[in-house]
């Protein structure tokens, strides 16, 4: 658990906005679809159970419009869930282009996220992204999270009265294990833990989403487990073990254990009418 810190001057008298025992929610500076800040995290998420974290960018957005429609339908249908968009772009207008018309929550853009700029961004837009840091807070950056300078213990509650540094967009993508966009993670609020990371976009297709949501809501993961693979392949694995055992018997015990050729000869003889 992170050690308590002094409340930034800009937040004195307002730190209660983030008084949540959840180790993730209390570190997020969230905005509603219209861009207005969520003023009371605990109140907003009181009846929520599942948080879908979607790290995306403007690049390639045209190729995943079907997924965006599915995600929008999901956010409108399941009232005990919320979708949070985490922009990995470097310009505010890039994030706005993706979010236009979407009913998703968003992480504040102005957090000094240490994403590497791509190309030559407009000077005015770039300076705004760097300087207008939300409420003067010191956001946790990706490098700090990777180096473990700020340790976050999931699966348990924290003292909601202690102020902790918020997560930047870059810092949150590290926790999500984002390698490229789009990247989706499922967070279960009642148990304060991630259920799955790098979730396939097909999980939100109409034919899959109801089953998946019931699993997530129950605090379980839809990720493929080794036990699931073994269960589906148990007969194949059994035959493989028998084949390996037979091979070892012949190799170590000699030709007296090599009964398969004798059996095959007998079958061929019966088919040919020789016996």
C-alpha positions, 0 to 999 in steps of 0.5 A: 500500500502506498504511504499517505501524502500531503494534500496538494494545495489545489485540493485542500478542502476537496480531497474527499472527492476521491475518498474511496477504499478501492485501490484503483478508483481512488487513483483515477481522475475521471470525467463524464462523456461530456468532459465534466469531472466526476466529483464524487468517486464513491457515489458514482461507483456505488452500484457499479461492479465491473469497470472495462478499461479501454486503452486506445488511440486515434490511429487505426480507429477507423478499423475498429468501428464495429468494436466501438459500436459493441462497446457503446451498446455494452455501456448502455445495456449493463448499468452495473458496468462502466467503460473507461477510455484511456487515450494514449495519444499526445494531443487532446484533439486526437482523444476528442476525435475518438470520443465524439458521440461515445457514452464512455467515461474518460481519464483526464487528458492533462496529466503530463503522461510520458507518452513519446510524441509521434510526428510533429504535433501542433505546438499550441496543442502540445504545450497545453497537454504538458502544462495544464496538469489537472488541479496541480496534482503530481500524477504517477507516470509509467516509469514510476509504476514500472520501477515499483516506486509507487506500489499498489496492492490490489485485492484489498481495500485501502484507507480512503482518508489517506491521499495518494497520487493519482495515476496518469494515463501512461501509468494506468497502461502499465498496470493494464500490460498494454503492448499496443492499442486497442487494449482492454482490461476488466476490473472487478470493483467488489473484489478490487482486482483485475480479472483479465488483461488484453481481452479480445475485442470479440468478447463484446460481440452480441453473441458473446457479451451476455455470457462474458458479462455474467462471468465478469460480474461474478468476479471470474475471468474469461481468459483461457486457463490451462485447466480448460485446455486440459479438459478439452484435450483430455482424450487426445492427451490420454492417447498421447500418453499411451503412445509414449508408454508403448514406445518406451516399452518397445525401446526398453523391453524389446520387440516382445512388447511390439504387439501392434504389427502382430495385431495388424497382420492378423487383421489383414489376414482375416480380411484377405480370407487367409484365416 
